[in-house]
Amino acid sequence: MKTLVRFIKAECANYDKHYQQGVWDEPCKVLAGKRCSYFEKCVLGPPDYKFQLPNYDYTKLFTKYAELTGAKTPVVEQRLCDCGKPLRPRQRFCNDCARKRRKDSNRRYNRKRAG
């Protein structure tokens, strides 16, 4: 719980540090145990968001948020290469497999061209 509270206080724009509450004179929804759409979409982001802050363990944050608010813990299906390595978005093969395939296709082309 401490890590989630610290994360909210440091990163959420809707949390007013001076008055120790949410903006607009409302208490923070997450700290009150309710779901907050702004926090889910803008602060926490999707689990596979590539611009996550380096000082936080996002898997723990997601589980703590789910425990506190009753939200479903988001699950990201990781796409895998044929060799089993995880793929990034818009990537068809991992770097090693892409290099091997490129070498193989160049080798076949050169053999065909040499006759």
C-alpha positions as CSV (number, residue, x, y, z in Angstrom):
1,M,0.0,0.0,0.0
2,K,2.9,2.4,0.8
3,T,4.3,2.2,-2.7
4,L,0.9,3.0,-4.3
5,V,0.3,5.9,-1.9
6,R,3.8,7.2,-2.7
7,F,3.2,6.8,-6.4
8,I,-0.1,8.7,-6.2
9,K,1.4,11.5,-4.2
10,A,4.4,11.9,-6.5
11,E,2.9,11.3,-10.0
12,C,-0.9,12.0,-10.0
13,A,-1.8,15.5,-11.2
14,N,-5.2,15.2,-9.5
15,Y,-3.6,14.9,-6.0
16,D,-3.0,18.2,-4.3
17,K,0.2,17.9,-2.2
18,H,-0.5,21.0,-0.2
19,Y,-4.0,20.0,1.1
20,Q,-3.3,16.3,1.1
21,Q,-6.4,15.5,-1.0
22,G,-7.7,15.3,-4.5
23,V,-8.2,18.5,-6.4
24,W,-11.6,20.2,-6.5
25,D,-11.9,19.7,-2.7
26,E,-12.7,16.0,-3.1
27,P,-10.7,13.3,-1.4
28,C,-8.5,11.2,-3.6
29,K,-10.7,8.4,-5.1
30,V,-8.0,5.8,-5.1
31,L,-7.1,6.4,-1.5
32,A,-10.8,6.2,-0.6
33,G,-10.9,2.8,-2.2
34,K,-12.7,3.8,-5.4
35,R,-11.7,3.4,-9.0
36,C,-10.4,6.6,-10.7
37,S,-10.5,6.6,-14.5
38,Y,-7.9,9.4,-14.8
39,F,-5.5,7.4,-12.6
40,E,-6.0,4.2,-14.6
41,K,-5.6,5.8,-18.0
42,C,-3.1,8.6,-17.6
43,V,-1.0,7.9,-14.5
44,L,-0.8,4.1,-14.3
45,G,-1.2,3.5,-18.0
46,P,-1.5,0.2,-19.7
47,P,0.8,-2.6,-18.4
48,D,2.9,-2.6,-21.6
49,Y,3.4,1.2,-21.7
50,K,6.9,1.8,-22.8
51,F,7.4,5.1,-21.1
52,Q,7.0,3.8,-17.5
53,L,8.9,5.6,-14.8
54,P,12.1,3.7,-13.8
55,N,11.8,3.9,-10.0
56,Y,8.5,2.0,-9.6
57,D,7.6,-1.7,-9.9
58,Y,4.5,-1.5,-12.0
59,T,3.4,-5.1,-11.4
60,K,3.2,-4.3,-7.7
61,L,1.4,-1.1,-8.4
62,F,-1.2,-2.8,-10.6
63,T,-1.8,-5.5,-8.0
64,K,-2.1,-3.0,-5.1
65,Y,-4.5,-0.9,-7.1
66,A,-6.6,-3.9,-7.9
67,E,-6.6,-5.0,-4.2
68,L,-7.6,-1.6,-3.0
69,T,-10.3,-0.7,-5.6
70,G,-11.5,-4.1,-6.7
71,A,-10.5,-3.5,-10.3
72,K,-9.4,-6.3,-12.5
73,T,-5.7,-6.6,-12.7
74,P,-4.9,-5.9,-16.4
75,V,-3.2,-8.7,-18.2
76,V,-1.1,-8.2,-21.3
77,E,-0.6,-11.0,-23.7
78,Q,3.0,-11.0,-24.7
79,R,3.6,-11.9,-28.3
80,L,6.6,-14.2,-28.7
81,C,8.9,-14.9,-31.6
82,D,9.4,-18.4,-33.0
83,C,12.4,-18.8,-30.7
84,G,10.5,-17.8,-27.6
85,K,11.8,-14.2,-27.1
86,P,9.2,-11.5,-26.4
87,L,8.4,-9.1,-29.3
88,R,8.0,-5.4,-29.1
89,P,5.0,-3.7,-30.8
90,R,5.1,-3.8,-34.6
91,Q,7.9,-6.3,-34.6
92,R,7.5,-9.5,-36.5
93,F,10.7,-11.3,-35.4
94,C,13.3,-10.7,-32.6
95,N,16.5,-9.1,-33.6
96,D,18.5,-12.4,-33.7
97,C,15.9,-14.2,-35.8
98,A,15.5,-11.2,-38.2
99,R,19.3,-11.2,-38.7
100,K,19.3,-15.0,-39.4
101,R,16.4,-14.7,-41.9
102,R,18.1,-11.8,-43.6
103,K,21.3,-13.8,-44.0
104,D,19.5,-16.8,-45.3
105,S,17.5,-14.8,-47.9
106,N,20.7,-13.0,-49.0
107,R,22.5,-16.4,-49.3
108,R,19.7,-17.9,-51.4
109,Y,19.6,-14.8,-53.6
110,N,23.4,-14.9,-54.2
111,R,23.3,-18.6,-55.0
112,K,20.5,-18.1,-57.5
113,R,22.3,-15.2,-59.1
114,A,25.6,-17.0,-59.4
115,G,23.8,-19.8,-61.1
